[in-house]
Amino acid sequence: MAAAAVQTPLVLSTNTTPQVLQRARERSVPKHDVTTTLKYHKDNEDGSPPHPSYAGRAETFERPFEPHQVTVRDIAGEEANYTLDRNGFQVHSHIATEKAFADDDQIKSSYYPETEQLLKDVTGASKVFIFDHTIRRQPPGATADRALRGPVQRVHIDQSYSAALSRVPHHLPGEAERLLRGRVQIINVWRPISTIERDPLAVAEATSVSDADLVVTELIYPNRRGETYAVRHSPGHRWFYRSGLEPGQVLLIKCFDSKTDGRARRVPHTAFEDAAAREDAPARESIEVRALVFHEHDTD
């Protein structure tokens, strides 16, 4: 039996023709779980730590991996059941005024402020500071710069715990002492630029991933050192995605939370291949914004 299509609202006007409506319906992606292979961290045989990655050098992000088959569950129609604090990720409807995402200055002047407000509205934060963004536009079959700008097909977390906290004095030195007294989060806002049909993004529920599964990997910038987490495989990992994510929806991904009271602290994520995608599906286009999120009055 064919899977039921994810129902997405159509914006109608007096100029909407039956042909336009039909094309919109044909673009909808059926709800479906995916059995796929994910690339997990592979320990070095001599027990040494992973080699560092260097910002701007794509070849240094490549390292040995272990392929593991997993099932990624589709949460379409169940989005309200998954939240940042309980699961570490959340799908939220939000229409951006920025559409093209073609000019960095325009993104920073227009998209950053509306994304900061989005995060305040969703989390109740007192302050949000966006520190970078990544646009991924990679044609199928292309290999140049894929490690930096194509979908990242490697299970990872963008910040280690210590690297996340070190970003506060790095980006906001004059306010760091005060801000670090309260709750600090790093949340990524992942938005499709066009409907996602190829290389969707999967997230592993935070409570299914032990800290013992996380492997610190150095990330060297020209003026400082950071860290990310690679992730070892565990059969207990629970993977999720939302099929057919559209530009009017964002996936919020918690990469760090200073709270240690049982709320989700971090979420591994990765792009993955979906064998059900049509052969002529367009390459994935997305923008990911990374933000420090502060709750200055949450000091318990």
N, C-alpha and C positions, 0 to 999 in steps of 0.2 A: 504494500500500500504506500502510495506517495506520501511524503511528509507534508504536514499542513504548512502553508506559507506564513511567515511572520507578518502580521497585519500592521502596516505603518500608515499613519494618516496622510491623506492626499490633500494638498491645498488647492481648492477649487476656485475658479473665477468664471466670469461670464465668457471668457475666451478659451476655457478648457474644452478641448474637443475629445470625442471618443477615442481617437487615435492616441492622443497624449495620455489619456487615462490607461489605455491598454499597455503602452510602453512603460508607464510607471509600475503597473502591476507585474509586468514581466521582469522588472528589475528587482522585485522583492526576492529575498533569499529564504528558501525554506528552512524552518527550524530543524536542526539535526545535531545530534552528538557526533563527535569525530574520534575515530581511533587512528592515531598517528604516532610518529616517532619523534621524540624530543631529544635534544642534545644536552646531556648533563656533564658535569665536571668529571674528569678522569684524573685521579691522583698520580703524581709522578712515581715511577717505580722505586726511585731512591729515597722517597719520602720528603724531598725538597719542596718548598712552596712553589706555587705557580710563578712563571716569569711575569714581570710587570708589563702592563700595557702603557703605551705612550700616546697621549692625546695628539691627534692629527696624523698618526702613523697606523694605517689600517692593518698592516701585516702583523703588528704586535698584539692585536686582539684575537688572532687565530691561535688556538691551542688544542691539544688532544681532548677528545670528548668520548663519552660513552652513550651510544644510542639506546634508548629505552622506549618501548611501546606503552602508550597510555591512552586512556579515553578522556576526552575533553567534553564536559557536559555543557550543553547549550542552555543558557538561562533566559532566553527570550520568552516573554510573557510572565516571568517570575522575578523580574528585576527588583521589585520592592523587598524581596526576601534577603537581599545581600547588601550589607552596609559597610562603611569604612571601619567602624569600631568593632563590629562583630566578625567580619570576614576579611577585611583589609582592602576591599575594592567595592565600587559602587557605580552603577550606570545612572546617569542623570540627564534629563532633557534640558538642552540649553541652545538657543539660537544665537550664533555669533554675528556681529555686524561685519566683521572681517570675513571675506569669502575666498579670496584668491591665494593668500599666504605666499605671495611672490616677492615681497619686499621686506627685508629685515627691519628697516626703520619704521615702516608702516605697522608691522606686527608689534613692535615694541611700544609704539605710541597709541595704537588702537586696541590690539588684541590683549596685551598684557593687562591694562586696567580692567577690562570686562572679565578677564579670567580671575584676577585678584578678587573682584566683587563676587564672582561665582563661588569661589572657595570660602569667602566670609559667610555667604548665605547658607552654604551647605554645612559648614563645620561650626559656625559661630565664632570664628577666630577674631581676635582683636587687631591683628596685623598680618599681612601677607607680603612676602617679597619674592618675586620671580627672579631666579638667577640664570636660567638659560632655557633654550628651546631647541628642538631638533625637528626638521622637516624631512620626511622620508618619501622620496619619489624615485623609484628605481625601475626602469623598464625590464620586463621579463627577458632573461637571457643575458642581461648585462652583468659584467663582473667588476668593472672599475668602481672603486670606492664603496663597494657593497657593505663592507664591514662597518663603515661610518654612516652611510646614508641609506642603504637598503634595509629592509626588515631584519632585525637581529634574531636569528634562529639559534639561540643559545640561552639556556635557563640562567637567569641572573637577577640580582638586585642592584640598583644603581649606586647605593651608598652602604658602606658598613656603618655600624652604630657610631664608632668614633669619628669616622669621616663626616657623617651627617652633622654631629654636634660641632665639628671644627668649621663647618661652613658659616656658622653664625658670626664668630669674630672675623672670619675672612671677608664676608660680604657686608657686615654691619658692625664694624669695630667700635663705633661710638655708642652703640646700644646693646652690645652683646651681654655685658654683665647683668643688665636689667632683664633682657629677654630670656636669658638662660635660667632665671629663677622660676619661670613658668613652664607650661607644657610646650614642647617644640615638636613639630612634625615636618616631614618632607612628603609632599603629595604631588604626584605627576598627574597632569590633565591631558589625556590622550584623546584626540579628536580626529575622526576621519575628515579628509578634505573632499572625498567622494565616497559613495557607499562601498563598504569593504566586502569584496568578493574573493580576494586572493590574500594569502598570508595573514589571516586574522591573528589577533593577540590573545594569548591564553594567560590566565593568572592562577596561581596555586593558593588555595585558601590558607590564610596565615596559620591557623591552628593545626594544620596538617603537616607543617614543616618545622622540624626541630632546629634549634640553634646548632646542634651537632652536624646538621646537613650543610651548614654554611662555611664557605672557604674564602678567607680574605685574599683578595688579589689587589696588588698595588696598581694605582693609576697615576702616572707621572705627568704633571702639567709643566709648562715652561717655568712657572714661578712657585710651584708648591707640589706637595704630594697628597693624593687622595687614595681612597680605597673603595672597591666594590666587593660584592659577594658573588662568587661562583657557587653552584649548588650541586651537592652530591645527590644521587638518586635514592629514593626510598619508596617502597611500594605503597606506603600510606599517603603519599601526596594526592590531594584532590584538586583536579584541574577544571577550570570553567572558562567559558567565553560567551559572548553575545553575538549571534550570527547576524549578518546584514547590518551592522552598525552604520548609522548615517551621520551626515555632518551636523544635524540638529541634536546629536547625542554625544555625550562624553563618557569615557571610562576613567574614573578616578582610581588611582593606584597609590596605596600608602607604601612608601619606601622606608619610612622611619617614624617612630613615635617614642618620645621619651617616657611615656607612661609604662609602668611594668605591673599593672594591676589586673592583667588578664585580657585587656583590650588588644586587638590585633596590632602588632608592631611593624610588620614588614611583609611584603608579598613578592615572591619570585614571579617572574613573568618572561614570556618568550613569544616570538612569532612562530607559527607552525603551518605546515602544509596540509591543506584540506583536499583530499582526493576527489571530493564531490564538486569542487569548483569547476565551472565550465572552462573549456580549453581557451576560449577567447576572452576570458575575464580580464578586465583591465588591471594593470599593476596597482598595488596598494599605494594610496597617497594619504599621509597622515601628518599631523603636527603634535608633538609632545612637549608640553611646558612643564618645567620642574620648579617647584615653589617651596620656600620655607614658610611654614604656617605656625603662627604664634598664638597662644592662649595665655595672655599675661596674668590673668587673675586666677588661673588654675595652678596653684602652687602646692597643693596637697601631695 
